[in-house]
């Protein structure tokens, strides 16, 4: 990197990126910073990925007047980077005269973006979806709510694919909806619980979709499944990897409650069927003083609904929950499938009260025709990670929303959309446009090259003028030089 950066565009590759270099570019008011990312993220060493993920929150929290761009590497961009690197590194070994000549004659690149100034979008709607499976045996049945947010987050919205967080949670929710819809089709297995599935938007923006959905169901209607008897709310978040499962709770469940039953069933299923998995409960109180809630279940906890979040992450602070590094290779479909089986079996044991009926812990319900489909999980994760899903990119007409709605409609009844728009007087969130811009690179000579060229042209014209003005003298000199010498006898 050059010593003086003002008015320069700084290009950093992910492999060479460091927070010190980034801060140096900001301090010296560089013209712009371009961070290039390899197309094959799975080939990047894990320590570099982890380092960048940990720096992302600091980059987001740092206010800067220097524009920062992210770009995927291609041959042209790598060529510009290589030429710029060669040019800057060669100057260190040159003499002062050579540096001056190099400065005047070297090729450079001018980076230009043509995008307009970003503006706030005033009427953006965050979309959430719900669908249900009605239980049998009366009207006042307990309701189990299964929740997963579908949006992703990272320092660059157009590169935020959210594979594990929370593509894994959404794919698991759809698979659970498929499995239980089959059970609820037959009279013999139609259980005495209502199942409500909710795919929430705005999860990475303090769970705004869930907040508004709760307000609509608890404050503005008399016919909601959330009004009366909610057994528990199970939120699914980041479940596509690892050999651990953590049940995050705001309040430890009391013995004799459905929440406690689920905790015990999860423990039983893991210990008897999947001993390689380490299961634990993580207790963290809701801190209302924080600007951001830790997990989605806290939105329900604030409204006094029993809720918890299942994740393979032990803490909400881990960087992969909000990173552009969270890409498709971060999801291990075999582990996602195993975790889906664990949760499906535990839920079924609660719904059908199998432990009290004396069913052994190693009894498997979802086998043969009813088993978890690994290919289906993989296909959903592939589809979700094929496009960025940052909340400010997914509007109500997005293919993400319509495809999720279609899949929910295949398995569930009464599939509905719910919209959230920011309050115009006191907005909870503000989204901006111009999140993706085209940057053009022009090969240019430095400004001093024009001066050097002008001096050379002026010198040439001056010589021509003198030659023409003194043509006679010049002619005699040339004639004298070129005339053969006379021979003497």
C-alpha positions in Angstrom: 0.0 0.0 0.0 1.3 3.5 -0.9 2.4 5.8 2.0 0.2 8.7 0.9 -3.4 7.7 0.1 -5.4 10.9 -0.3 -7.3 10.9 -3.6 -6.2 7.3 -4.3 -8.5 4.3 -4.6 -7.2 1.6 -2.3 -7.7 -2.0 -3.6 -7.4 -4.7 -0.9 -7.7 -8.5 -1.5 -9.4 -10.5 1.2 -6.2 -12.5 1.8 -4.3 -9.2 2.5 -7.0 -7.3 4.3 -6.3 -6.0 7.8 -8.1 -3.6 10.0 -5.0 -1.5 10.3 -4.7 -1.0 6.6 -8.4 -0.3 6.4 -8.2 2.3 9.1 -5.1 3.9 7.5 -7.1 4.4 4.3 -9.9 6.0 6.2 -7.6 8.3 8.2 -5.9 9.6 5.1 -9.2 10.2 3.3 -8.5 7.8 0.4 -10.7 8.4 -2.6 -12.4 5.0 -2.0 -11.6 1.5 -0.7 -12.3 -1.5 -2.8 -12.2 -4.9 -1.1 -12.1 -7.8 -3.5 -13.5 -11.2 -2.6 -12.7 -14.5 -4.3 -15.5 -16.2 -6.2 -14.7 -19.5 -4.5 -15.0 -18.6 -0.9 -14.6 -22.2 0.3 -11.0 -22.1 -0.9 -10.2 -19.2 1.5 -8.3 -20.4 4.6 -10.6 -20.5 7.6 -8.4 -18.2 9.8 -8.8 -15.4 7.2 -12.6 -16.0 7.0 -12.8 -15.9 10.8 -10.7 -12.7 11.0 -12.9 -10.9 8.5 -16.1 -12.0 10.1 -14.9 -10.6 13.5 -14.0 -7.3 11.8 -17.3 -6.8 10.0 -19.2 -5.5 13.0 -16.4 -2.9 13.6 -16.6 -1.9 9.9 -20.3 -1.4 10.2 -20.0 0.6 13.4 -17.3 2.9 12.0 -18.7 6.1 10.5 -16.8 7.1 7.4 -17.0 9.6 4.6 -14.8 7.4 2.4 -16.9 5.1 0.1 -16.2 1.4 0.7 -17.0 -1.1 -2.1 -17.0 -4.9 -2.2 -16.5 -6.7 -5.5 -16.1 -10.3 -6.6 -12.7 -11.0 -8.2 -12.5 -11.6 -11.9 -9.6 -11.7 -14.4 -9.9 -7.9 -15.2 -10.0 -6.9 -11.5 -7.1 -9.2 -10.7 -5.1 -7.7 -13.6 -5.7 -4.2 -12.3 -4.7 -5.3 -8.8 -1.5 -7.0 -10.0 -0.4 -4.1 -12.2 -1.1 -1.6 -9.4 0.8 -3.8 -6.9 3.8 -4.2 -9.2 3.9 -0.4 -9.9 3.7 0.6 -6.2 6.2 -2.0 -5.0 8.8 -1.2 -7.8 9.1 2.4 -6.7 10.8 1.5 -3.4 14.0 0.3 -5.2 14.3 3.2 -7.6 16.5 6.3 -7.4 15.0 9.8 -7.2 15.4 10.5 -10.9 13.9 7.1 -11.8 11.0 7.7 -9.5 10.4 11.1 -11.1 10.5 9.5 -14.6 8.3 6.6 -13.5 5.8 9.0 -12.0 5.6 10.8 -15.2 5.4 7.9 -17.6 3.7 5.0 -15.6 0.2 3.8 -16.4 -2.5 4.2 -13.8 -6.2 3.4 -13.3 -9.0 5.8 -12.7 -11.9 4.2 -10.9 -15.3 5.8 -11.7 -18.8 5.0 -10.4 -21.8 6.6 -12.0 -24.4 5.9 -9.4 -26.5 8.6 -7.8 -26.5 9.6 -4.2 -28.2 7.0 -2.0 -31.7 8.0 -0.8 -33.9 6.6 2.0 -36.7 4.4 0.8 -39.8 5.6 2.6 -42.4 2.9 1.8 -40.4 -0.3 1.9 -42.4 -3.3 3.2 -40.9 -6.2 5.1 -42.9 -9.3 4.4 -43.6 -12.2 6.7 -45.6 -15.4 6.1 -47.7 -17.7 8.3 -49.5 -20.9 7.8 -51.1 -23.4 10.1 -52.1 -27.0 10.8 -55.3 -27.3 12.9 -55.4 -29.9 15.6 -58.3 -32.2 16.3 -60.4 -32.6 19.5 -62.0 -29.3 20.4 -61.6 -25.5 19.9 -59.4 -24.5 22.8 -56.3 -26.6 21.8 -52.8 -25.6 22.7 -50.7 -24.1 19.9 -47.1 -24.8 19.1 -45.4 -22.0 17.1 -42.4 -22.8 14.9 -40.5 -19.7 13.7 -37.5 -18.9 11.5 -36.5 -15.6 9.9 -35.4 -15.7 6.3 -33.4 -12.5 5.7 -29.6 -12.3 5.8 -27.2 -9.6 6.9 -23.6 -8.5 6.3 -21.4 -5.5 5.6 -22.4 -5.6 1.9 -26.1 -6.4 1.4 -25.7 -7.6 -2.2 -23.2 -10.2 -1.0 -25.2 -11.4 2.0 -26.3 -15.0 1.4 -27.0 -16.1 4.9 -26.5 -19.8 4.3 -26.4 -21.0 7.9 -28.0 -17.9 9.4 -30.7 -18.4 8.5 -31.0 -20.4 5.4 -30.7 -23.6 7.5 -33.5 -22.5 9.9 -35.9 -21.8 7.0 -35.1 -25.1 5.2 -35.7 -26.9 8.5 -39.0 -25.1 9.1 -40.3 -26.1 5.6 -39.2 -29.7 6.2 -41.0 -29.8 9.6 -44.1 -28.3 7.9 -44.0 -31.1 5.3 -43.5 -33.9 7.9 -46.3 -32.8 10.3 -48.7 -32.0 7.4 -48.4 -35.7 6.5 -49.1 -36.7 10.1 -52.1 -34.3 10.3 -53.6 -35.8 7.1 -54.5 -39.1 8.8 -57.1 -39.5 11.5 -55.0 -41.9 13.5 -52.1 -39.4 13.8 -54.1 -36.1 13.8 -52.9 -34.6 17.2 -54.6 -32.4 19.7 -52.2 -29.4 19.1 -52.5 -26.6 16.6 -49.2 -26.0 14.7 -48.5 -22.5 13.6 -45.5 -21.9 11.2 -44.1 -18.4 10.9 -41.4 -17.3 8.4 -40.5 -13.8 9.6 -38.9 -10.9 7.7 -36.6 -8.3 9.1 -35.0 -10.8 11.5 -31.6 -9.1 11.2 -33.3 -5.7 12.0 -34.2 -6.5 15.5 -37.0 -9.0 14.4 -39.3 -6.3 13.1 -41.5 -8.7 11.2 -42.1 -10.7 14.4 -42.7 -7.6 16.5 -45.4 -6.4 14.1 -47.0 -9.8 13.8 -47.3 -10.1 17.6 -48.9 -6.7 17.7 -51.4 -7.6 15.1 -52.2 -11.0 16.8 -52.3 -9.9 20.4 -53.5 -6.3 20.2 -55.7 -5.9 17.2 -57.6 -9.2 16.8 -59.9 -11.6 18.7 -59.4 -14.7 16.5 -55.7 -15.4 16.8 -54.1 -18.7 17.7 -51.7 -16.6 19.8 -54.5 -15.2 22.0 -55.3 -18.2 24.1 -53.2 -21.3 24.8 -49.7 -21.1 23.5 -47.7 -24.2 24.6 -44.4 -22.7 23.4 -42.7 -20.9 20.6 -39.7 -22.7 19.0 -37.4 -20.4 17.0 -34.9 -22.0 14.6 -31.7 -20.1 14.0 -28.3 -21.3 12.5 -28.7 -25.1 12.6 -26.7 -26.2 9.6 -23.4 -27.2 11.1 -21.6 -28.4 14.3 -22.2 -31.3 16.7 -23.8 -29.1 19.4 -27.4 -28.0 20.0 -28.2 -25.2 22.4 -31.6 -24.3 23.6 -31.4 -20.6 24.4 -34.0 -19.5 26.9 -34.8 -16.2 28.7 -36.4 -18.0 31.6 -35.8 -21.7 32.5 -38.9 -23.7 31.9 -40.8 -25.0 35.0 -41.4 -28.6 35.5 -44.8 -29.8 34.3 -45.0 -27.2 31.5 -45.0 -28.1 27.7 -41.7 -26.1 27.5 -40.1 -28.4 30.1 -41.5 -31.4 28.2 -39.7 -30.3 25.0 -36.5 -29.7 26.9 -36.6 -33.3 28.3 -37.6 -34.8 25.0 -34.7 -33.1 23.3 -32.4 -34.5 25.9 -33.8 -38.0 25.5 -33.7 -38.0 21.7 -30.2 -36.8 21.6 -28.9 -39.2 24.3 -30.6 -42.3 22.9 -30.5 -41.7 19.2 -27.7 -39.2 18.5 -25.0 -39.5 21.2 -22.4 -37.6 19.1 -24.5 -34.4 19.6 -23.9 -32.3 22.8 -27.1 -30.8 23.9 -27.4 -28.0 26.5 -29.7 -25.2 27.7 -28.3 -21.7 27.7 -30.0 -19.2 30.0 -29.8 -15.5 29.2 -32.2 -12.9 30.5 -33.7 -10.3 28.2 -31.8 -7.0 28.4 -34.2 -4.3 27.4 -31.5 -1.7 27.7 -29.7 -3.2 24.6 -30.6 -1.7 21.2 -30.7 -5.2 19.6 -32.3 -8.3 21.0 -30.1 -11.4 21.2 -32.4 -14.0 19.7 -35.8 -14.1 18.1 -37.5 -15.8 21.1 -36.9 -12.7 23.1 -39.6 -10.9 21.0 -42.1 -13.5 22.2 -40.7 -13.4 25.8 -41.3 -9.6 26.0 -45.0 -10.4 25.3 -45.0 -13.1 28.0 -45.2 -16.0 25.6 -43.1 -19.1 26.5 -40.3 -19.2 23.8 -36.8 -20.4 23.1 -34.3 -20.6 20.2 -32.5 -23.7 19.0 -29.1 -23.1 17.5 -25.8 -24.9 17.1 -24.1 -21.6 18.3 -23.5 -21.2 22.0 -23.8 -17.4 21.9 -25.7 -14.8 20.0 -22.5 -12.7 19.7 -20.8 -15.0 17.3 -19.8 -13.3 14.0 -21.2 -15.8 11.5 -24.8 -14.7 12.3 -24.2 -11.5 10.4 -21.5 -11.9 7.8 -21.0 -12.0 4.1 -18.7 -14.9 4.7 -21.8 -17.1 5.6 -22.0 -18.8 2.2 -23.3 -22.2 1.0 -20.2 -24.3 2.0 -20.9 -23.3 5.7 -23.9 -25.6 5.7 -23.3 -29.3 6.2 -26.5 -30.9 4.8 -25.9 -34.1 6.7 -25.7 -32.3 10.0 -28.7 -30.1 9.1 -30.6 -33.3 8.3 -29.6 -34.9 11.6 -30.6 -31.7 13.5 -34.0 -31.7 11.7 -34.5 -35.3 12.8 -33.7 -34.5 16.4 -36.2 -31.6 16.5 -38.9 -33.4 14.6 -38.7 -36.5 16.9 -38.7 -34.3 20.0 -41.7 -32.2 18.8 -43.6 -35.4 17.9 -42.9 -36.9 21.3 -44.4 -33.8 23.0 -47.4 -33.6 20.7 -48.3 -37.3 21.1 -47.3 -37.4 24.7 -45.1 -40.5 24.0 -43.0 -40.4 27.2 -46.0 -40.6 29.5 -47.4 -43.4 27.3 -44.2 -45.3 28.0 -42.6 -45.1 24.6 -38.8 -45.9 24.7 -36.4 -43.0 24.0 -35.0 -44.7 20.9 -38.4 -45.0 19.2 -38.2 -43.3 15.9 -41.4 -41.8 14.4 -40.0 -40.4 11.1 -38.8 -43.4 9.3 -39.2 -45.0 5.8 -41.9 -42.9 3.9 -42.0 -40.3 6.7 -38.2 -39.7 7.0 -36.5 -36.4 6.7 -35.5 -35.8 3.1 -31.9 -34.7 2.9 -32.2 -33.8 -0.8 -35.1 -31.5 0.0 -33.2 -29.7 2.7 -30.2 -29.4 0.3 -32.3 -28.0 -2.5 -33.9 -25.4 -0.3 -30.5 -24.2 1.0 -29.1 -24.1 -2.5 -32.1 -22.0 -3.6 -31.9 -19.7 -0.7 -28.2 -19.1 -1.1 -28.5 -18.5 -4.9 -29.5 -14.9 -4.3 -28.7 -12.3 -1.6 -31.6 -12.0 1.0 -30.7 -8.8 2.9 -34.0 -7.3 4.1 -33.5 -4.1 2.0 -33.4 -6.3 -1.2 -36.4 -8.5 -0.5 -39.6 -6.6 -1.2 -43.1 -8.0 -1.3 -42.8 -8.8 -5.0 -39.5 -10.7 -4.6 -39.2 -14.3 -5.8 -37.9 -15.2 -2.4 -41.2 -14.3 -0.8 -43.4 -15.8 -3.5 -41.5 -19.1 -3.5 -41.6 -19.4 0.3 -45.3 -18.7 0.1 -45.8 -21.4 -2.5 -43.9 -24.0 -0.4 -45.8 -23.2 2.7 -49.1 -23.4 0.7 -48.2 -27.0 -0.3 -48.2 -28.2 3.3 -50.2 -25.7 5.4 -53.6 -24.1 5.5 -54.5 -20.4 5.7 -51.2 -19.1 4.4 -51.1 -15.3 4.9 -48.7 -12.5 4.3 -48.0 -9.8 6.9 -46.3 -6.5 6.0 -44.2 -4.1 8.1 -43.6 -0.5 7.0 -41.5 1.8 9.1 -43.3 4.5 11.0 -42.9 7.8 9.1 -42.6 9.9 12.2 -40.4 7.6 14.3 -39.0 4.9 12.0 -37.6 1.8 13.6 -35.5 1.1 10.5 -34.5 3.0 7.4 -33.4 1.4 4.2 -31.5 3.1 1.4 -31.2 2.5 -2.4 -28.1 2.4 -4.5 -26.7 -0.7 -2.8 -25.2 -2.0 -6.0 -23.1 0.2 -8.4 -21.0 -0.4 -11.5 -17.4 0.8 -11.2 -15.5 1.4 -14.4 -11.7 1.4 -14.5 -10.0 3.6 -17.1 -6.3 3.2 -17.9 -4.8 6.7 -17.6 -1.5 8.5 -17.5 -0.7 10.7 -14.5 -1.3 14.5 -14.8 2.4 15.2 -14.9 2.7 13.1 -18.1 0.7 15.8 -19.9 3.1 18.5 -18.6 6.1 16.4 -19.7 4.5 15.8 -23.1 3.8 19.5 -23.4 7.4 20.4 -22.6 8.7 17.9 -25.2 6.3 19.3 -27.9 7.2 22.9 -27.1 10.9 22.0 -27.3 10.4 20.3 -30.7 8.4 23.2 -32.1 11.1 25.6 -30.8 13.8 23.7 -32.5 11.8 23.7 -35.7 11.2 27.4 -35.5 14.9 28.1 -35.0 15.8 25.8 -37.8 13.5 27.6 -40.2 14.6 31.1 -39.1 18.2 30.2 -39.6 17.8 28.0 -42.6 20.7 29.6 -44.5 23.2 29.1 -41.7 21.9 25.6 -41.1 22.1 24.8 -44.8 25.7 26.0 -45.1 26.7 23.9 -42.0 25.0 20.8 -43.4 26.5 21.4 -46.9 30.0 21.8 -45.4 29.7 18.6 -43.5 28.3 16.5 -46.3 30.4 18.1 -49.2 33.2 15.7 -50.4 36.7 17.0 -50.0 38.4 18.2 -53.2 41.3 15.9 -54.4 44.7 17.5 -54.7 47.2 16.3 -57.4 
